[in-house]
Amino acid sequence: MEVNTKIKQKILSVCAEKIKQKGEGVQVSFYAFFANKNDDPITLMEVARWWIEEHQLNHFEKATKIYAMVEDLNDSF
């Protein structure tokens, strides 16, 4: 998957903030990285495919796990 630098930074930022607020055990869904309206369906589907199809992640995963996975991406989300 090709990394979209903007969404990569958004995911890292959201995960870092959640961890800071609620601790290492906090979990996130891929929906946490998007507005409550469908204003970017293409990117939403790219992230959903990465989350569900490529990595077979659960609906909620630890933010620390997602942060590490996304941080390791070679700018190809």
C-alpha positions as a printed NumPy array, in Angstrom:
array([[  0.   ,   0.   ,   0.   ],
       [  1.283,   3.479,  -0.821],
       [  1.624,   5.79 ,   2.155],
       [ -0.251,   9.028,   2.142],
       [  1.995,  11.271,   4.257],
       [ -0.966,  13.326,   5.469],
       [ -2.927,  10.334,   6.817],
       [  0.243,   8.779,   8.23 ],
       [  0.896,  11.945,  10.264],
       [ -2.779,  12.08 ,  11.313],
       [ -2.684,   8.475,  12.568],
       [  0.563,   9.067,  14.463],
       [ -0.82 ,  12.268,  15.984],
       [ -4.154,  10.721,  17.04 ],
       [ -2.454,   7.661,  18.532],
       [  0.101,   9.771,  20.419],
       [ -2.633,  12.012,  21.818],
       [ -4.798,   9.049,  22.893],
       [ -1.8  ,   7.392,  24.579],
       [ -0.918,  10.656,  26.34 ],
       [ -4.511,  11.132,  27.55 ],
       [ -5.446,   7.564,  28.489],
       [ -2.233,   5.569,  28.821],
       [ -0.457,   2.724,  27.057],
       [ -3.491,   0.422,  27.074],
       [ -5.822,   2.7  ,  25.11 ],
       [ -7.308,   1.245,  21.962],
       [ -8.311,   2.882,  18.687],
       [-10.388,   2.044,  15.641],
       [ -9.427,   3.194,  12.159],
       [-12.472,   5.465,  12.31 ],
       [-10.636,   7.573,  14.936],
       [ -8.521,   9.117,  12.176],
       [-11.457,  10.574,  10.249],
       [-14.18 ,  13.175,  10.739],
       [-17.689,  12.044,  11.6  ],
       [-18.73 ,  12.81 ,   8.055],
       [-17.731,  11.016,   4.893],
       [-15.552,  13.787,   3.441],
       [-12.616,  11.603,   2.324],
       [-14.002,   8.203,   1.289],
       [-10.975,   7.209,  -0.807],
       [ -8.51 ,   7.595,   2.064],
       [-10.96 ,   6.002,   4.495],
       [-11.172,   2.933,   2.255],
       [ -7.376,   2.782,   1.852],
       [ -6.933,   2.778,   5.63 ],
       [ -9.779,   0.265,   6.062],
       [ -8.184,  -2.095,   3.518],
       [ -4.792,  -1.753,   5.215],
       [ -6.353,  -2.353,   8.647],
       [ -8.777,  -5.163,   7.761],
       [ -7.508,  -6.923,   4.64 ],
       [ -3.739,  -6.534,   4.82 ],
       [ -3.226,  -6.879,   8.572],
       [ -6.471,  -8.556,   9.704],
       [ -6.62 ,  -6.303,  12.752],
       [ -9.534,  -6.287,  15.167],
       [-11.966,  -3.384,  15.134],
       [-10.115,  -1.919,  18.133],
       [ -6.356,  -2.284,  18.561],
       [ -3.884,  -0.781,  21.011],
       [ -2.835,   2.678,  19.922],
       [  0.792,   1.794,  20.703],
       [  0.623,  -1.114,  18.234],
       [ -0.908,   1.014,  15.471],
       [  1.565,   3.828,  16.124],
       [  4.516,   1.431,  15.748],
       [  3.078,  -0.168,  12.604],
       [  2.402,   3.165,  10.895],
       [  5.683,   4.703,  12.012],
       [  7.495,   1.841,  10.264],
       [  5.703,   2.408,   6.944],
       [  7.943,   3.707,   4.186],
       [  5.654,   6.566,   3.253],
       [  3.546,   4.15 ,   1.261],
       [  0.126,   3.915,   2.947]])
